[in-house]
Amino acid sequence: MKNKYLAVSIPTGIGLEIGGYAGDFGYIAREFSKYFKLIINPNAVNGGILSAVNENMLYTEGYALDEFLAGKINLKEVTVQNKIGVIFDKSIPNDILNVHINTLNALQIVEGYDILPYDITDEEVGIEFSIDKTSNISSGNIKNPKTLLKSAERLIKSGADVIAAVCFFQNYKEADDINYTNGNGTDPIGGVEAVISHLLVKEFNIMCAHSPAFDTLDISFKRENKKVASEVISSTYLPCVIKGLSFAPKITKENGISYKDIKGFVVPRSALGSKGVLACVRNNIPVYTVQNKTPLNIDSQKMKINVKMDFEDYISCLEHLKETI
C-alpha cells in the first residue's frame, strides 16, 4: 500500500499543554505513526535520554517543515544512516563537555550511530533566553551566530549529512519556570532552541536539531511531574537528538516527497499563525485542528482561514483521519 503522508506540528516554546514539555507528545505521535508516515518536528518526539521517533516518522526541523509545506523544498527519505556532525559551544565547561563526549561515545558503541569527530566553536556562541511575562512565550537570541555557522561549515566539509548543535545555557536554574517544572508552564529555552536550529537549516539546507548544555548536571531524586520526568533522569539531552537525526530526511529541490503528497496538517487549535499553516491554506492542504491549550489565541477566526475539521483531542482526530484518508 502506498504511504499516506501526514504532517503534525508541536510548536516549541509556546506552553502547549500536550507536547510543551519533554517528549510528552511522543506516545500520541507513535499512535499516529501506526497508520501514517508522519512528517513531524523534533520537539514532538524529543525526550532527553528517550525518544519517541520511529521508522515511520520523518524527523523534520520546524523551519524545514514550513519550507516543505510551502513547496520550496522536498524531503527525501534515507535508507543509510546519516553522518552526524556535532557542534559544541566553546563556553561549555570542561567537566560538562566530558559528559557530552562520553554520551556520544556511548551512542556510537551501543547504537552504532555514524557520528563524525565533533567540532568546538572558535568563540563562545552566547545564548540569551527568557519567557515574556505578557505572552508567556519563550524567546531568545544568539550573540555570536557566525561562530556557530563556521563550525557547521567545517563539519559539512568533513561529510556531515545532518548537524546536532549543543549550546551552553548559563544560569538556567535562575531562569527556570517553576510552572514548567510542575507541568503547566512554558519551556524557558524552547524559543531560542528554535532560533538556533532555524539558523542552521536556513543557511545549509540540511536537517539540524539542538541539545542544550547546562552549568549543572541535575538528576532529580524527587518524584517529578511525568511531563518533565525524562529531563531529570539524564544529564544530557543528546541521545534523542542523535537518534532523530540518524535517519532524518534529506532536503532536496527535486524528487522525494513534495507538499502534494501530504494528506493533511494537524496543528493546535490556538496556534494557527505559523508559516506552515498559511502555506497549507495556499496549497490546499487540509488543516486539522486539535484542542491543545496554549497562552496564544491565534485561531481560525482570528486568522480568517477555514480548517478542514476541529477536534477536542488527538485520538478522536486520529480515529477520523484513519477512516477518511
C-alpha positions as CSV (number, residue, x, y, z in Angstrom):
1,M,0.0,0.0,0.0
2,K,1.3,3.4,-0.9
3,N,2.4,5.5,2.1
4,K,0.0,8.1,3.4
5,Y,1.9,11.1,4.5
6,L,0.6,13.3,7.3
7,A,2.3,16.4,8.8
8,V,2.0,17.1,12.5
9,S,3.4,20.1,14.3
10,I,4.0,20.6,18.0
11,P,5.5,24.2,18.2
12,T,8.1,24.8,20.8
13,G,8.3,27.4,23.5
14,I,4.6,28.3,23.5
15,G,3.5,26.4,26.6
16,L,1.5,23.6,24.9
17,E,-0.5,21.6,27.4
18,I,0.5,18.4,25.4
19,G,3.9,18.4,23.8
20,G,5.2,21.5,25.5
21,Y,7.5,19.5,27.9
22,A,9.9,16.6,27.5
23,G,8.7,14.3,24.8
24,D,5.2,14.2,26.3
25,F,3.6,14.1,22.8
26,G,5.6,11.1,21.9
27,Y,3.1,8.4,22.7
28,I,0.5,10.2,20.6
29,A,2.9,10.5,17.7
30,R,3.5,6.8,17.9
31,E,-0.2,6.1,17.6
32,F,-0.5,8.3,14.5
33,S,2.6,6.6,13.0
34,K,0.8,3.2,13.1
35,Y,-1.4,4.5,10.2
36,F,0.6,7.3,8.5
37,K,4.1,8.3,7.6
38,L,4.5,11.3,9.9
39,I,6.4,14.3,9.0
40,I,7.0,15.7,12.4
41,N,9.2,18.3,14.1
42,P,11.8,17.2,16.7
43,N,10.0,19.0,19.6
44,A,7.2,16.5,19.3
45,V,9.3,13.4,19.9
46,N,12.5,14.5,21.8
47,G,12.6,13.4,25.4
48,G,16.1,13.8,26.7
49,I,17.7,10.4,27.0
50,L,14.5,9.0,25.5
51,S,13.0,9.4,22.0
52,A,9.6,8.5,20.5
53,V,10.9,8.7,16.9
54,N,10.5,5.5,14.8
55,E,10.9,4.3,11.3
56,N,7.5,5.7,10.3
57,M,8.4,9.3,11.2
58,L,10.4,11.8,9.2
59,Y,12.2,14.0,11.8
60,T,11.9,17.4,10.2
61,E,13.1,20.6,11.8
62,G,10.5,23.4,12.1
63,Y,11.9,25.8,9.6
64,A,12.3,23.0,7.1
65,L,8.7,21.8,7.8
66,D,7.4,25.3,6.9
67,E,9.5,25.4,3.7
68,F,8.3,22.0,2.8
69,L,4.6,22.8,3.2
70,A,5.2,26.0,1.1
71,G,6.5,23.9,-1.7
72,K,10.0,25.4,-1.6
73,I,11.8,22.1,-0.8
74,N,11.1,18.4,-1.0
75,L,12.1,15.7,1.5
76,K,14.0,12.5,0.6
77,E,13.8,9.5,2.9
78,V,17.2,7.9,3.6
79,T,17.9,4.2,3.8
80,V,21.5,4.5,5.1
81,Q,22.3,6.2,8.4
82,N,23.2,9.9,8.1
83,K,26.7,11.0,9.1
84,I,26.1,13.2,12.1
85,G,28.2,16.3,12.8
86,V,28.1,17.6,16.4
87,I,28.9,21.2,17.4
88,F,29.9,22.0,20.9
89,D,29.8,25.6,22.2
90,K,33.2,26.7,23.3
91,S,31.7,28.1,26.5
92,I,30.6,24.7,27.8
93,P,32.7,24.0,31.0
94,N,35.1,21.1,30.5
95,D,33.5,18.7,33.0
96,I,30.1,19.2,31.4
97,L,31.7,18.8,28.0
98,N,33.2,15.5,29.1
99,V,29.8,14.1,30.0
100,H,28.5,15.0,26.5
101,I,31.5,13.5,24.8
102,N,31.0,10.3,26.9
103,T,27.4,10.3,25.7
104,L,28.5,10.5,22.0
105,N,31.0,7.7,22.5
106,A,28.4,5.5,24.2
107,L,25.9,6.2,21.4
108,Q,28.5,5.1,18.8
109,I,29.4,1.9,20.7
110,V,25.9,0.8,21.8
111,E,23.7,2.1,18.9
112,G,26.2,2.2,16.1
113,Y,25.4,5.8,15.0
114,D,27.6,7.3,12.4
115,I,29.0,10.3,14.4
116,L,31.9,12.3,12.9
117,P,34.6,13.8,15.2
118,Y,33.0,16.7,17.0
119,D,33.8,20.4,16.4
120,I,34.1,23.0,19.1
121,T,33.2,26.6,18.1
122,D,36.1,29.0,17.8
123,E,34.3,31.5,20.1
124,E,31.5,31.4,22.6
125,V,28.1,31.3,21.0
126,G,26.4,33.4,23.6
127,I,22.9,32.2,24.2
128,E,20.3,34.5,25.8
129,F,16.9,33.2,26.7
130,S,13.8,34.3,28.6
131,I,10.0,34.0,28.9
132,D,7.9,37.0,28.0
133,K,5.8,37.7,31.1
134,T,2.9,39.2,29.0
135,S,2.6,36.5,26.3
136,N,4.1,33.6,28.4
137,I,6.1,32.6,25.3
138,S,9.8,31.8,25.5
139,S,12.3,33.6,23.2
140,G,16.0,34.3,23.0
141,N,18.9,35.5,21.0
142,I,22.3,34.2,19.6
143,K,25.0,36.8,20.3
144,N,27.6,35.2,18.0
145,P,25.8,33.2,15.2
146,K,28.9,33.4,12.9
147,T,31.0,31.1,15.1
148,L,28.1,28.5,15.1
149,L,27.9,28.7,11.3
150,K,31.7,28.4,10.9
151,S,31.7,25.2,13.0
152,A,28.8,23.8,11.0
153,E,30.6,24.6,7.7
154,R,33.7,22.6,8.9
155,L,31.6,19.6,9.8
156,I,29.7,19.7,6.4
157,K,33.0,19.8,4.6
158,S,34.0,16.7,6.6
159,G,31.0,14.9,5.3
160,A,28.2,15.6,7.8
161,D,24.7,15.0,6.4
162,V,23.0,16.5,9.5
163,I,24.0,18.7,12.4
164,A,23.4,18.4,16.1
165,A,24.2,21.7,17.9
166,V,25.0,21.7,21.7
167,C,24.9,25.3,23.0
168,F,25.6,26.4,26.6
169,F,22.8,27.8,28.7
170,Q,24.4,29.5,31.6
171,N,22.3,30.2,34.8
172,Y,19.5,28.1,33.5
173,K,18.2,27.3,37.0
174,E,17.7,31.1,37.7
175,A,15.5,31.4,34.6
176,D,13.7,28.1,35.0
177,D,9.9,28.5,35.3
178,I,8.5,26.6,38.3
179,N,5.3,26.3,36.5
180,Y,7.1,24.4,33.7
181,T,8.7,22.1,36.2
182,N,5.3,21.4,37.7
183,G,3.9,20.5,34.2
184,N,1.7,23.6,33.5
185,G,4.1,26.3,32.2
186,T,6.4,27.2,29.3
187,D,9.8,25.7,28.5
188,P,12.1,28.7,29.1
189,I,14.6,27.6,26.4
190,G,12.3,26.3,23.7
191,G,12.1,29.6,21.8
192,V,15.8,30.1,21.4
193,E,16.4,26.5,20.6
194,A,14.1,27.0,17.6
195,V,16.2,30.1,16.6
196,I,19.4,28.0,16.7
197,S,18.1,25.2,14.5
198,H,16.3,27.6,12.1
199,L,19.6,29.4,11.6
200,L,21.5,26.3,10.6
201,V,18.8,24.8,8.4
202,K,18.3,28.0,6.6
203,E,22.0,28.5,6.0
204,F,23.0,25.0,4.9
205,N,19.8,23.2,3.8
206,I,20.4,20.2,5.9
207,M,18.5,18.9,9.0
208,C,19.6,20.2,12.3
209,A,18.5,19.8,15.9
210,H,19.6,21.4,19.2
211,S,20.5,19.9,22.5
212,P,21.2,22.2,25.5
213,A,24.1,22.0,27.9
214,F,23.7,23.5,31.4
215,D,26.2,24.5,34.1
216,T,24.9,21.8,36.4
217,L,24.1,18.1,35.9
218,D,20.9,17.7,38.0
219,I,19.4,14.2,38.1
220,S,16.3,14.6,40.4
221,F,15.9,12.3,43.4
222,K,12.3,13.5,43.8
223,R,9.2,12.2,42.1
224,E,8.7,14.9,39.4
225,N,5.7,15.6,37.2
226,K,5.5,13.0,34.5
227,K,5.6,15.6,31.7
228,V,9.2,16.6,32.7
229,A,10.3,13.2,34.0
230,S,12.5,12.4,31.0
231,E,14.5,15.6,31.6
232,V,15.5,14.6,35.1
233,I,16.8,11.1,34.5
234,S,19.7,12.1,32.4
235,S,22.5,14.7,32.5
236,T,22.4,15.3,28.7
237,Y,19.7,15.6,26.1
238,L,21.9,14.4,23.2
239,P,20.5,10.8,22.8
240,C,17.1,11.9,21.5
241,V,18.6,14.3,19.0
242,I,21.2,11.9,17.7
243,K,18.5,9.2,17.3
244,G,16.2,11.5,15.4
245,L,18.9,12.9,13.1
246,S,20.3,9.4,12.3
247,F,17.6,8.8,9.7
248,A,16.3,12.3,9.3
249,P,15.2,13.1,5.7
250,K,17.5,15.0,3.3
251,I,16.4,18.3,1.9
252,T,16.2,18.4,-1.9
253,K,14.8,20.6,-4.6
254,E,13.6,17.7,-6.8
255,N,12.4,14.1,-6.4
256,G,11.5,12.8,-3.0
257,I,8.3,13.8,-1.2
258,S,6.6,17.1,-2.0
259,Y,3.8,19.0,-0.3
260,K,1.4,17.5,-2.9
261,D,1.9,14.1,-1.2
262,I,0.6,15.4,2.2
263,K,-2.9,14.4,3.1
264,G,-3.3,16.8,6.0
265,F,-1.6,19.0,8.6
266,V,-2.5,18.6,12.3
267,V,-1.9,21.6,14.5
268,P,-3.1,23.0,17.9
269,R,-6.3,25.0,17.6
270,S,-5.0,28.2,19.1
271,A,-1.6,28.3,17.3
272,L,-2.5,28.9,13.6
273,G,-0.2,31.8,12.9
274,S,2.7,29.8,11.6
275,K,4.1,30.0,8.1
276,G,3.3,26.3,7.7
277,V,-0.4,26.8,8.3
278,L,-0.6,29.7,5.9
279,A,1.3,27.6,3.3
280,C,-1.2,24.8,3.7
281,V,-4.1,27.2,3.1
282,R,-2.4,28.5,-0.1
283,N,-1.6,25.0,-1.3
284,N,-4.9,23.4,-0.5
285,I,-3.5,21.0,2.1
286,P,-6.3,20.2,4.6
287,V,-5.6,21.7,8.1
288,Y,-7.0,19.7,11.0
289,T,-7.0,21.5,14.4
290,V,-7.0,19.9,17.9
291,Q,-7.7,21.4,21.3
292,N,-4.3,21.7,22.9
293,K,-4.2,24.6,25.4
294,T,-1.6,27.4,24.8
295,P,-1.2,31.0,26.0
296,L,-2.0,32.0,22.4
297,N,-5.3,32.8,20.9
298,I,-4.5,32.6,17.2
299,D,-7.4,30.5,16.0
300,S,-9.2,30.1,12.6
301,Q,-11.5,33.1,13.3
302,K,-8.6,35.4,14.0
303,M,-6.6,34.2,11.0
304,K,-9.7,34.2,8.8
305,I,-9.0,30.8,7.4
306,N,-11.0,27.6,7.0
307,V,-9.9,24.4,8.7
308,K,-11.0,21.0,7.5
309,M,-12.1,19.8,10.9
310,D,-11.7,20.6,14.5
311,F,-11.3,18.0,17.3
312,E,-11.3,18.0,21.1
313,D,-8.4,15.6,21.4
314,Y,-5.7,13.9,19.3
315,I,-7.1,10.4,19.5
316,S,-10.5,11.5,18.1
317,C,-8.6,13.3,15.3
318,L,-6.7,10.1,14.6
319,E,-9.8,8.0,14.5
320,H,-11.3,10.3,11.9
321,L,-8.2,10.5,9.8
322,K,-7.5,6.8,9.6
323,E,-11.1,6.2,8.4
324,T,-11.2,9.1,5.8
325,I,-7.7,9.5,4.4
